[in-house]
Amino acid sequence: MHRLRARYGGFARRSAPPPLALDVMDLAGRPLASIQSAGRLTELRLPAGTCVVRAIAGTVHRGYTLTLESGRSFDLHLQLWPEWP
């Protein structure tokens, strides 16, 4: 299994950002993982291959297509709130 680490952090602002939801699917749309309130560091074990990650924080939506190689880890750093107060 492959490990995907998603970091959601860098909270230098006074108010906290909205909760982060992560959905991971294979290219056929089959769900691999779904987290409705991911923490600052979330680790997922995923099979090698290509997957789609959907990250949602409040009104901000981002999509990523990742190719995960067997035996390697992949770090995905998310900054979804550039204009957050």
C-alpha positions in Angstrom: 0.0 0.0 0.0 1.1 3.5 -0.7 1.0 6.3 1.9 -0.4 9.8 1.1 0.2 12.5 3.6 -1.9 15.7 3.4 -0.9 18.7 5.5 -3.4 21.4 6.1 -1.7 24.1 8.2 0.2 27.3 8.6 -2.4 28.9 10.6 -0.9 32.3 11.2 -4.2 34.1 11.2 -6.4 34.9 14.2 -9.4 32.8 13.1 -9.1 29.1 12.3 -9.8 27.9 8.8 -12.9 25.9 8.1 -12.8 22.1 8.5 -11.1 20.2 5.6 -12.9 17.4 3.9 -10.9 15.0 1.7 -12.3 12.5 -0.8 -10.0 10.1 -2.7 -11.2 8.1 -5.7 -9.6 6.0 -8.3 -10.0 7.0 -12.0 -13.2 5.0 -12.3 -14.8 7.1 -9.5 -14.7 4.3 -6.9 -14.1 5.7 -3.4 -10.7 4.9 -1.8 -11.1 7.2 1.3 -13.3 9.9 2.6 -12.6 12.1 5.6 -15.1 14.9 6.6 -12.9 16.6 9.1 -9.2 16.0 8.4 -6.6 17.2 10.8 -3.5 19.3 10.2 -1.7 16.1 9.2 -3.7 13.3 7.7 -2.0 10.0 6.6 -3.8 7.6 4.2 -2.7 4.3 3.0 -3.6 4.0 -0.7 -2.8 1.5 -3.4 -0.3 2.4 -6.1 -1.8 3.9 -9.3 -3.6 7.1 -10.3 -6.1 8.6 -8.0 -8.1 11.8 -7.7 -8.1 13.8 -4.5 -10.9 16.3 -3.8 -10.2 18.8 -1.0 -13.0 21.1 0.3 -12.6 23.8 3.0 -15.6 26.0 3.3 -16.3 27.5 -0.1 -12.9 26.6 -1.5 -12.7 23.4 -3.6 -9.6 21.9 -5.1 -9.0 18.8 -7.1 -5.7 17.0 -7.6 -4.8 14.0 -9.8 -1.9 12.0 -8.3 0.1 9.1 -9.6 1.3 7.1 -6.7 4.3 4.8 -7.2 4.6 1.5 -5.4 6.7 1.6 -2.3 7.0 5.4 -2.2 5.2 8.1 -0.1 3.7 11.3 -1.4 3.2 14.5 0.5 0.4 16.8 -0.5 0.6 20.2 1.1 -2.7 22.1 1.0 -3.1 25.8 1.4 -6.8 26.5 0.6 -7.3 29.8 2.4 -5.1 32.5 1.0 -7.7 35.2 1.6 -8.9 33.8 4.9 -9.2 36.6 7.5 
